[in-house]
């Protein structure tokens, strides 16, 4: 089974974003970070996911709005 694809939409100065990155790093999870301040395309993608806030995490096809450690752990079998 392949590793799930993890995309993290974040922005600077977002404490929950930092907490989630620390959590993912501590678990050895590889993820693609998309800083919404660096690319307007990321803002549009975020809105298309039904979110207007960071962090928003996409794990395969599952969208998690906010840092939900339990849900992330469940989806990644941590």
Backbone as CSV, one residue per row, in Angstrom:
resi,resn,N_x,N_y,N_z,CA_x,CA_y,CA_z,C_x,C_y,C_z
1,UNK,0.850,-1.190,0.000,0.000,0.000,0.000,0.886,1.240,0.000
2,UNK,0.539,2.203,-0.848,1.366,3.400,-0.941,1.045,4.359,0.203
3,UNK,2.002,5.233,0.459,1.801,6.249,1.488,0.673,7.176,1.049
4,UNK,-0.181,7.591,1.990,-1.219,8.547,1.610,-0.582,9.896,1.260
5,UNK,-1.200,10.591,0.324,-0.720,11.918,-0.053,-1.275,12.913,0.959
6,UNK,-0.385,13.697,1.558,-0.788,14.673,2.572,-0.418,16.069,2.071
7,UNK,-1.419,16.945,2.006,-1.201,18.337,1.620,-1.671,19.208,2.779
8,UNK,-0.806,20.123,3.207,-1.126,21.015,4.320,-1.161,22.444,3.806
9,UNK,-2.346,23.057,3.865,-2.485,24.476,3.535,-2.233,25.255,4.817
10,UNK,-1.269,26.173,4.756,-0.896,26.911,5.960,-0.547,28.346,5.600
11,UNK,-0.235,29.127,6.642,0.250,30.493,6.439,1.092,30.889,7.639
12,UNK,1.998,31.848,7.440,2.840,32.299,8.550,1.982,32.924,9.656
13,UNK,2.449,32.815,10.890,1.743,33.424,12.011,0.489,32.679,12.418
14,UNK,0.399,31.408,12.046,-0.772,30.573,12.363,-0.316,29.512,13.369
15,UNK,-0.574,29.748,14.682,-0.102,28.779,15.692,-0.567,27.342,15.463
16,UNK,-1.844,27.098,15.084,-2.242,25.708,14.836,-1.490,25.086,13.653
17,UNK,-1.108,25.917,12.670,-0.324,25.397,11.537,1.022,24.896,12.045
18,UNK,1.662,25.691,12.887,2.950,25.302,13.454,2.837,24.027,14.269
19,UNK,1.769,23.940,15.064,1.566,22.749,15.897,1.371,21.515,15.026
20,UNK,0.615,21.663,13.940,0.380,20.512,13.067,1.664,20.091,12.361
21,UNK,2.458,21.059,11.894,3.725,20.727,11.241,4.649,19.991,12.215
22,UNK,4.716,20.470,13.454,5.543,19.791,14.470,5.063,18.365,14.684
23,UNK,3.740,18.194,14.746,3.170,16.862,14.947,3.519,15.942,13.774
24,UNK,3.290,16.415,12.546,3.576,15.589,11.368,5.062,15.249,11.304
25,UNK,5.919,16.241,11.569,7.366,16.002,11.547,7.762,14.971,12.606
26,UNK,7.170,15.099,13.796,7.526,14.179,14.887,7.100,12.747,14.581
27,UNK,6.084,12.595,13.723,5.596,11.266,13.341,6.272,10.753,12.072
28,UNK,7.153,11.572,11.490,7.843,11.158,10.271,6.953,11.151,9.045
29,UNK,5.903,11.972,9.072,4.960,12.024,7.952,5.472,13.008,6.903
30,UNK,5.548,12.548,5.657,5.919,13.444,4.569,4.663,14.160,4.102
31,UNK,4.797,15.465,3.883,3.643,16.237,3.440,4.111,17.372,2.545
32,UNK,3.190,17.835,1.726,3.448,18.991,0.876,2.792,20.190,1.546
33,UNK,3.601,21.195,1.862,3.053,22.406,2.482,2.744,23.419,1.401
34,UNK,1.541,23.974,1.459,1.131,25.013,0.517,0.810,26.273,1.309
35,UNK,1.742,27.216,1.259,1.602,28.478,1.987,0.678,29.391,1.181
36,UNK,-0.512,29.672,1.731,-1.506,30.451,0.981,-1.085,31.908,0.791
37,UNK,-0.082,32.365,1.531,0.414,33.737,1.366,1.369,33.853,0.170
38,UNK,1.895,32.724,-0.284,2.882,32.746,-1.360,2.265,32.557,-2.739
39,UNK,1.065,31.994,-2.808,0.489,31.672,-4.107,-1.034,31.801,-4.065
40,UNK,-1.595,32.763,-4.813,-3.053,32.946,-4.826,-3.799,31.693,-5.282
41,UNK,-3.114,30.854,-6.083,-3.718,29.601,-6.539,-4.074,28.719,-5.338
42,UNK,-3.223,28.734,-4.296,-3.481,27.923,-3.103,-4.722,28.410,-2.370
43,UNK,-4.938,29.727,-2.364,-6.145,30.277,-1.726,-7.375,29.757,-2.455
44,UNK,-7.309,29.762,-3.779,-8.437,29.271,-4.575,-8.681,27.783,-4.308
45,UNK,-7.605,26.997,-4.247,-7.753,25.564,-3.957,-8.400,25.361,-2.591
46,UNK,-7.971,26.168,-1.622,-8.514,26.076,-0.263,-10.016,26.323,-0.282
47,UNK,-10.438,27.363,-1.006,-11.861,27.693,-1.094,-12.640,26.589,-1.810
48,UNK,-12.024,25.986,-2.830,-12.690,24.888,-3.548,-12.881,23.676,-2.641
49,UNK,-12.027,23.561,-1.619,-12.172,22.466,-0.648,-13.250,22.778,0.386
50,UNK,-13.803,24.000,0.330,-14.840,24.391,1.275,-14.275,24.984,2.552
51,UNK,-13.030,25.425,2.495,-12.383,25.975,3.681,-11.966,27.418,3.439
52,UNK,-11.960,28.180,4.529,-11.474,29.556,4.473,-10.450,29.784,5.574
53,UNK,-9.921,28.709,6.123,-8.988,28.871,7.240,-7.832,27.880,7.148
54,UNK,-6.784,28.207,7.886,-5.631,27.316,7.969,-5.480,26.890,9.424
55,UNK,-4.925,25.730,9.690,-4.513,24.760,8.687,-5.698,23.995,8.115
56,UNK,-5.604,23.677,6.864,-6.514,22.722,6.233,-5.628,21.639,5.645
57,UNK,-5.959,20.410,5.963,-5.137,19.276,5.553,-5.953,18.370,4.642
58,UNK,-5.329,17.923,3.563,-5.972,16.960,2.672,-5.147,15.685,2.729
59,UNK,-5.790,14.603,3.148,-5.139,13.297,3.196,-5.910,12.406,2.227
60,UNK,-5.260,12.075,1.118,-5.925,11.424,-0.005,-7.124,12.300,-0.403
61,UNK,-8.360,11.855,-0.182,-9.517,12.678,-0.569,-10.238,13.266,0.629
62,UNK,-9.703,13.088,1.811,-10.342,13.553,3.045,-9.831,14.947,3.397
63,UNK,-10.755,15.876,3.649,-10.390,17.253,4.000,-10.611,17.468,5.495
64,UNK,-9.574,17.956,6.173,-9.655,18.230,7.603,-9.393,19.722,7.801
65,UNK,-10.388,20.422,8.333,-10.249,21.861,8.569,-9.869,22.059,10.029
66,UNK,-8.738,22.735,10.252,-8.207,22.886,11.609,-7.276,21.723,11.922
67,UNK,-6.532,21.867,13.007,-5.594,20.809,13.410,-6.338,19.813,14.283
68,UNK,-6.729,18.702,13.675,-7.453,17.640,14.371,-6.515,16.436,14.482
69,UNK,-5.749,16.421,15.574,-4.732,15.390,15.773,-5.332,13.985,15.691
70,UNK,-6.504,13.778,16.304,-7.114,12.442,16.314,-7.482,11.986,14.913
71,UNK,-8.106,12.880,14.151,-8.533,12.515,12.789,-7.321,12.246,11.903
72,UNK,-6.285,13.090,12.022,-5.070,12.892,11.221,-4.428,11.557,11.589
73,UNK,-4.334,11.290,12.886,-3.734,10.032,13.352,-4.508,8.831,12.823
74,UNK,-5.823,8.939,12.836,-6.692,7.851,12.375,-6.463,7.600,10.878
75,UNK,-6.459,8.673,10.084,-6.321,8.524,8.637,-4.942,8.034,8.235
76,UNK,-3.932,8.368,9.039,-2.557,7.973,8.708,-2.094,6.730,9.469
77,UNK,-3.003,6.128,10.262,-2.654,4.947,11.070,-1.445,5.208,11.961
78,UNK,-1.468,6.324,12.674,-0.348,6.665,13.555,-0.579,6.111,14.953
